[in-house]
């Protein structure tokens, strides 16, 4: 089972009564009060019975997760099922034994509703439970007693419960005014009680809140996502990612589904395939990403014994081992696990682009711009690509098959004209990666375009686009080996590929003067560098051999010797790049680990460097390398 997103149901849980048997629970509670009725002195015994049922069920779900190795999707459904049965049992006990009403009025017939993640049928081991007690009208004294009884028992069980008691009209009004409440109620699910009342609420929610507000909802959710990404550092490639709120995490997947559910009124991701929004492969990737992330999150909660969402360094090895990642030649188990995590986070980003592209296309079809608007948004093709709405797009689905060099030219064109790339083009790129083979890697035009990207304006943006699309690692296979590669040195904040791309961006900032105030000496000497190609390629390759075992500087220097000629560098440039990679740590180690007032230190340094050109190159590479380690790493002392 892969979670509610793709149509899984709690009804599919195997042997559910081994988790909790609600009928047996109700029978035990009824027997307790059958003759004497519910008395204050029986409350402790009621709580004891409920605690036993909850603890037994919670332990069984954990056992299945640990020993039977059920997936994260199955575990969260089982946890939700356990709480469902407890809430239903407590509610039934409240209205039949504690506050019985022989002939309840319409106003006393409430519906108990699960909202938010719990409403989706997803509940991580230590997550909060969100409930809404839905009433036809205002709260009555009897209803208030029932609600308080249910809540106090849930709290006494040690559960964290978020709750609201609202009439249908009040819930709709608040949902209309507040986007957070609207999102929580979007995934509401009737647990127990007055189901016709809940159906009325859902029908009115669709007609009075959702209808006509799709664009506003999508904009709000995407703005929330962007703000959240910014808070989290706006990159998915950090050493201690937040699996829930981080870029490429569960919240991003949930945002995708919220948008799809709001616009297409679907209950599962599989329905988006039928609606023509996602392909069968997209649905498969969504399910795979969701299940992996939920499995990781469940392990995190069980390890920490609390709702921990950060994959901190001290738990990554244990978590990877629990998920079956073992050491292999050249790669530790924890590195393999984290690489899988980062690639999954990248897949979530790909799915986001796919959905946004579909939404945009459908919006265009709905509005049908005038001929004047079409002229303003569509420009003549450039180098075999279409420019539409300020973004580069392919002209046909056969573009890359006919000319694989266009897989590189697409990014080159976008960089040169400062354009974005249309999600449809990126989708076709992802489907065409197999075309980046030995023939394309040896193609002079493709290599020239790549070097122009590397040494062009804003190379960081373009190289990151290429990396996200999978093109970078396919075109430079040695770089592909460090994509999502962790650096376990308590120093680097980012993965090797992200660190490298940031270093190139910093180098460009020094050269253009954007960082001249921070690095006046480097900015003044960088214009004297004889080969910009050697300088940029040296930064690109300085950590290219990380994670292979052995001395990564020595292995990287050998890679530079092989790669330089392919990329169009002459013999001197290639040797210079190789030297830079081999000695890229020389300046920092000399400055931070040796006495720079000692003449021998200076003499040893000069013997290795030998020329002003190498000194200039080593200076700018060292600064770019250190600054790209992480935020706030560069300081006045290092300067």
Helices and strands as residue ranges (DSSP letters): G 4-6, G 10-12, G 16-18, H 22-33, G 40-42, H 43-66, H 72-93, I 94-98, G 106-108, E 111-114, H 116-119, E 129-135, H 141-156, E 161-167, H 168-177, H 179-186, E 189-193, H 195-204, I 205-210, H 214-231, H 250-264, H 270-274, H 280-304, H 313-322, H 333-367, H 371-377, E 378-382, E 385-388, E 391-393, H 399-402, H 406-416, E 420-421, H 423-431, G 433-435, H 438-441, H 444-454, H 459-469, H 471-475, H 477-480, H 496-512, H 520-526, H 532-541, H 552-566, H 571-582, H 586-593, H 599-609, H 612-627
